[in-house]
Amino acid sequence: MRVELLGPLRAIDDDGDVIEPLSAGARELLAVLAMRPGKPVEKDWLAGALREGRAISLSALRTRVMVLRRMLTGSRERVHGSESGYWLELRPGERDLDDYQRLAQQGRAALAAGETDAAVRLLAQAVSMWREPTLANLPRTEPLIPEIMQLETMHERTLGLLLDGRLALGQHRDLLVQLHMQVKDNPADEVAHERLMVALYRSGRRAEAFELYDRLRKTLMEWGVDPGASVRDMYQRMLTDDPALELRPGAAEAGDPPATGEMAQRRLRWCRQSRSLHPQRQAAEAHSSWSRRRHRH
């Protein structure tokens, strides 16, 4: 059996056939349990949280469990219950999410080790598994919204690492369209702007990189904050034509730490500090992220 969560929810039996039809209630229950495989979910919480916050009775919950249990009948029973709650039995690798997380973790490790080619291959495999929008055939109910946001945040980080790796390999020209779209969708995202600045600079479009920084600065000023340390540092390095910004032929393949990866690590460290110090910056980034997700769905 396999459960697919990175897109419309699907359950696939041991023979590779899609299990249909799953009722709306059974799909919702499957999604909640599949997000926490092997971990009991309290019955009272499930009864109160399913169906857009409108509580159902425990007897109705038992009926849903029975329907789901019958649909997932295969080589062994999958849905279990006890006094404490219900849980779904899944082996490691029986969710597409498991494969995604494994590839993303291996890609992060390879990138940290300077194995940029391998990292890009692994991260690209993970990203290719993503089928937007997440759990598209389910209502955005209270138990699923935090899970969906967590998955989308995970994917954004993985995609960001892939972009950093591809920049380090000199693929800046190939990324220009994608990076422009990210900046358009995220007008307050400093990391997205910094990546595009690097791609423009390395493509010989220095003036456009400076104009991009100026637009970001003006956008952030509307929220009462200045650009962060990482993107400011990048801007200053471009003004002085820092030689470290130029790609060294063969450096990434030879295992040298990519400059783009080093800058990403500095950005992450600084963002953790700045978000606790500047609520306005957090609000700007949250608004940008919310607008993007609303546009997707």
SULPEGI-V416483 format. One record per residue. N is the residue number from 0. NEAR is the number of other C-alpha atoms within 12 Angstrom. D_FIRST is the distance of its C-alpha to the first C-alpha in Angstrom with 2 decimals. Layout:
n = {N | N}
near = {NEAR | NEAR}
d_first = {D_FIRST | D_FIRST}
This chain:
n = {0 | 1 | 2 | 3 | 4 | 5 | 6 | 7 | 8 | 9 | 10 | 11 | 12 | 13 | 14 | 15 | 16 | 17 | 18 | 19 | 20 | 21 | 22 | 23 | 24 | 25 | 26 | 27 | 28 | 29 | 30 | 31 | 32 | 33 | 34 | 35 | 36 | 37 | 38 | 39 | 40 | 41 | 42 | 43 | 44 | 45 | 46 | 47 | 48 | 49 | 50 | 51 | 52 | 53 | 54 | 55 | 56 | 57 | 58 | 59 | 60 | 61 | 62 | 63 | 64 | 65 | 66 | 67 | 68 | 69 | 70 | 71 | 72 | 73 | 74 | 75 | 76 | 77 | 78 | 79 | 80 | 81 | 82 | 83 | 84 | 85 | 86 | 87 | 88 | 89 | 90 | 91 | 92 | 93 | 94 | 95 | 96 | 97 | 98 | 99 | 100 | 101 | 102 | 103 | 104 | 105 | 106 | 107 | 108 | 109 | 110 | 111 | 112 | 113 | 114 | 115 | 116 | 117 | 118 | 119 | 120 | 121 | 122 | 123 | 124 | 125 | 126 | 127 | 128 | 129 | 130 | 131 | 132 | 133 | 134 | 135 | 136 | 137 | 138 | 139 | 140 | 141 | 142 | 143 | 144 | 145 | 146 | 147 | 148 | 149 | 150 | 151 | 152 | 153 | 154 | 155 | 156 | 157 | 158 | 159 | 160 | 161 | 162 | 163 | 164 | 165 | 166 | 167 | 168 | 169 | 170 | 171 | 172 | 173 | 174 | 175 | 176 | 177 | 178 | 179 | 180 | 181 | 182 | 183 | 184 | 185 | 186 | 187 | 188 | 189 | 190 | 191 | 192 | 193 | 194 | 195 | 196 | 197 | 198 | 199 | 200 | 201 | 202 | 203 | 204 | 205 | 206 | 207 | 208 | 209 | 210 | 211 | 212 | 213 | 214 | 215 | 216 | 217 | 218 | 219 | 220 | 221 | 222 | 223 | 224 | 225 | 226 | 227 | 228 | 229 | 230 | 231 | 232 | 233 | 234 | 235 | 236 | 237 | 238 | 239 | 240 | 241 | 242 | 243 | 244 | 245 | 246 | 247 | 248 | 249 | 250 | 251 | 252 | 253 | 254 | 255 | 256 | 257 | 258 | 259 | 260 | 261 | 262 | 263 | 264 | 265 | 266 | 267 | 268 | 269 | 270 | 271 | 272 | 273 | 274 | 275 | 276 | 277 | 278 | 279 | 280 | 281 | 282 | 283 | 284 | 285 | 286 | 287 | 288 | 289 | 290 | 291 | 292 | 293 | 294 | 295 | 296}
near = {30 | 32 | 40 | 34 | 41 | 37 | 27 | 23 | 39 | 36 | 36 | 25 | 22 | 17 | 12 | 13 | 16 | 19 | 26 | 18 | 19 | 27 | 22 | 20 | 31 | 36 | 37 | 38 | 42 | 44 | 42 | 41 | 38 | 40 | 36 | 26 | 27 | 21 | 21 | 25 | 30 | 22 | 29 | 22 | 24 | 39 | 32 | 22 | 28 | 36 | 28 | 20 | 18 | 15 | 20 | 22 | 19 | 21 | 15 | 22 | 30 | 26 | 19 | 31 | 35 | 24 | 23 | 34 | 28 | 22 | 26 | 35 | 19 | 20 | 10 | 16 | 19 | 32 | 34 | 27 | 24 | 15 | 12 | 15 | 24 | 36 | 32 | 35 | 29 | 29 | 18 | 19 | 19 | 26 | 32 | 34 | 35 | 27 | 28 | 33 | 28 | 23 | 30 | 36 | 26 | 27 | 35 | 34 | 20 | 30 | 41 | 29 | 23 | 28 | 30 | 40 | 34 | 29 | 38 | 39 | 26 | 33 | 39 | 30 | 25 | 34 | 33 | 23 | 28 | 30 | 23 | 22 | 26 | 33 | 34 | 24 | 25 | 33 | 26 | 25 | 26 | 24 | 30 | 33 | 26 | 15 | 24 | 32 | 23 | 17 | 28 | 30 | 19 | 23 | 32 | 26 | 26 | 35 | 33 | 39 | 43 | 40 | 41 | 45 | 43 | 39 | 41 | 45 | 40 | 33 | 29 | 31 | 26 | 19 | 30 | 30 | 17 | 22 | 34 | 27 | 18 | 28 | 29 | 22 | 24 | 28 | 35 | 41 | 40 | 42 | 40 | 40 | 43 | 45 | 48 | 45 | 45 | 49 | 39 | 34 | 35 | 34 | 24 | 18 | 20 | 23 | 19 | 24 | 32 | 28 | 19 | 34 | 41 | 24 | 24 | 35 | 28 | 18 | 26 | 29 | 18 | 18 | 24 | 17 | 26 | 26 | 36 | 35 | 25 | 30 | 37 | 27 | 23 | 36 | 35 | 19 | 24 | 30 | 19 | 13 | 17 | 18 | 14 | 20 | 32 | 26 | 28 | 20 | 14 | 17 | 21 | 33 | 26 | 18 | 23 | 25 | 29 | 38 | 34 | 43 | 34 | 26 | 31 | 35 | 23 | 22 | 32 | 23 | 17 | 24 | 26 | 18 | 17 | 23 | 21 | 14 | 14 | 22 | 18 | 22 | 31 | 27 | 22 | 29 | 29 | 22 | 21 | 27 | 27 | 22 | 18 | 24 | 22 | 13 | 12 | 14 | 18}
d_first = {0.00 | 3.77 | 6.94 | 10.15 | 13.32 | 15.94 | 17.18 | 16.50 | 13.56 | 10.63 | 7.27 | 5.52 | 4.46 | 4.71 | 8.04 | 7.75 | 9.31 | 9.69 | 9.73 | 13.48 | 15.73 | 14.82 | 18.27 | 19.78 | 19.91 | 16.29 | 15.26 | 17.77 | 16.66 | 12.98 | 14.49 | 16.89 | 14.61 | 12.05 | 15.25 | 16.11 | 13.18 | 14.82 | 18.05 | 19.69 | 20.88 | 24.20 | 24.49 | 27.80 | 26.57 | 23.62 | 26.10 | 28.56 | 26.45 | 24.24 | 25.74 | 27.95 | 29.61 | 30.79 | 30.15 | 28.58 | 29.45 | 27.50 | 27.37 | 25.84 | 23.23 | 22.48 | 22.16 | 19.57 | 17.56 | 17.98 | 16.90 | 13.69 | 13.05 | 13.84 | 11.64 | 8.43 | 9.83 | 8.07 | 9.02 | 10.02 | 11.08 | 9.43 | 12.53 | 15.66 | 19.25 | 22.63 | 26.04 | 25.20 | 22.18 | 18.49 | 15.56 | 11.77 | 10.36 | 8.21 | 9.16 | 11.25 | 9.89 | 6.44 | 8.74 | 11.14 | 13.77 | 13.39 | 14.22 | 16.92 | 18.50 | 18.58 | 20.30 | 22.58 | 23.63 | 24.42 | 26.32 | 28.32 | 29.25 | 30.36 | 32.39 | 34.06 | 34.94 | 36.58 | 34.15 | 34.07 | 32.94 | 29.84 | 29.20 | 29.44 | 27.02 | 24.35 | 25.04 | 25.10 | 21.61 | 20.42 | 22.51 | 21.30 | 17.76 | 19.42 | 19.39 | 22.12 | 22.61 | 19.98 | 18.20 | 20.73 | 19.66 | 20.38 | 23.86 | 25.16 | 25.34 | 26.78 | 23.66 | 22.00 | 25.11 | 25.40 | 21.74 | 22.17 | 25.49 | 24.11 | 21.50 | 24.34 | 26.67 | 24.30 | 24.01 | 27.79 | 28.47 | 26.24 | 27.91 | 31.24 | 30.76 | 29.90 | 33.08 | 35.10 | 33.96 | 34.81 | 38.15 | 38.86 | 38.30 | 40.87 | 38.67 | 40.58 | 41.83 | 38.37 | 37.22 | 40.20 | 38.73 | 35.50 | 37.54 | 40.01 | 37.27 | 36.03 | 39.60 | 40.18 | 37.17 | 38.06 | 41.88 | 42.07 | 39.47 | 41.62 | 38.98 | 38.22 | 41.99 | 42.60 | 40.10 | 41.77 | 45.17 | 44.31 | 43.06 | 46.21 | 48.49 | 47.16 | 47.45 | 51.13 | 50.87 | 52.41 | 54.08 | 50.86 | 49.23 | 52.18 | 52.02 | 48.34 | 49.22 | 52.05 | 49.84 | 47.39 | 50.38 | 51.72 | 48.39 | 48.06 | 51.72 | 50.95 | 48.78 | 51.55 | 50.02 | 50.76 | 48.38 | 46.74 | 47.96 | 45.47 | 46.12 | 49.84 | 49.94 | 48.31 | 50.89 | 53.75 | 52.54 | 52.46 | 55.94 | 57.24 | 55.25 | 53.67 | 53.17 | 49.93 | 48.30 | 48.81 | 46.21 | 47.33 | 46.46 | 44.00 | 43.64 | 39.93 | 39.22 | 41.52 | 39.49 | 41.98 | 40.50 | 40.31 | 42.77 | 40.27 | 37.91 | 40.85 | 41.80 | 38.29 | 38.45 | 41.87 | 40.61 | 37.79 | 40.27 | 42.82 | 40.47 | 39.44 | 43.17 | 44.27 | 41.80 | 43.20 | 46.72 | 46.52 | 44.93 | 46.11 | 44.07 | 40.94 | 41.75 | 42.29 | 38.98 | 37.14 | 38.92 | 37.99 | 34.29 | 34.33 | 36.13 | 33.63 | 30.62 | 32.57 | 33.33 | 29.68 | 28.57}
